[in-house]
């Protein structure tokens, strides 16, 4: 049963619309769930421009411009990869903000990183990047759902902290 649009997503979208700003997503472990959350509220098209599902590591490099040497050195689950994904999707789409998630939902570790390791990033105007690294427990489905909540929350925090710094 779908409980309907998330209040957090509705709040984030209202902030973006009020400021005339937009967001795009770059998702790995969530494979579109963040974009779905952000497009749940009515009127989402005024602020959500689109996203890239870069589940495969190669797509992170090819579509989002994540440096190949970073991917080779650290693997796909790393804070700098999340930052590069967020910046890449922002540049690719022309959105004001890029929101990215990469991590390990399970059932097995990836690139030596344990299940539940998640890195989130928001890239904004002027190339500024905000990070959130979380360690989530639970099932694969729970990790993915909590990643969506953390990502939307991070974007909301960024928008609220920049409410006085708007530069259109």
C-alpha positions, 0 to 999 in steps of 0.5 A: 500500500502506497501511503502517498507523497512524503511530507518531506519531499513535498516540503523540499519541492515547495522550497525549490518552487518558491525559490525558482530552483530545480533538482536532478538526481543521480541514483545507484542503489536506489535505482530511481526511488529518490526521483519517485519520492520527489515526483510524488507530490503534485506540481513536482514538474515545476522543480524536478528536472530528471535523473540518471540511474547509474547502477553500473559503475561504468555509467557513473563514469560515462554519463556522470563524469565520475573520474575513472581513476577515482572509481578504480582506486575507491570503487563506486561506494565512496563519498567522492563518488557521490559528490562527483555523481551529484555534480555530474547530474547537475551539470548534465541537466542544468538543474540548480541542485544535483542529489546523488546516492551510492551505496551497498543495499546488499545482500553482499558487500561491494568493493570491500564496503559492508552492506548498509554503507551509503554516501549521499551528496548534494551539488549546488550553485557555485560548485559547493557540495554537501555530504552525508555518510550513513550506516544503515541496518536492515533488509535490502528494501529497508536500506533502500527506503531509508536511503531515500529518506536520508537523501530527501532530508539532506536536500531539505537541510541544504535548502534551508541552510541556504535560504538566505544565500539565494543567487538565481 
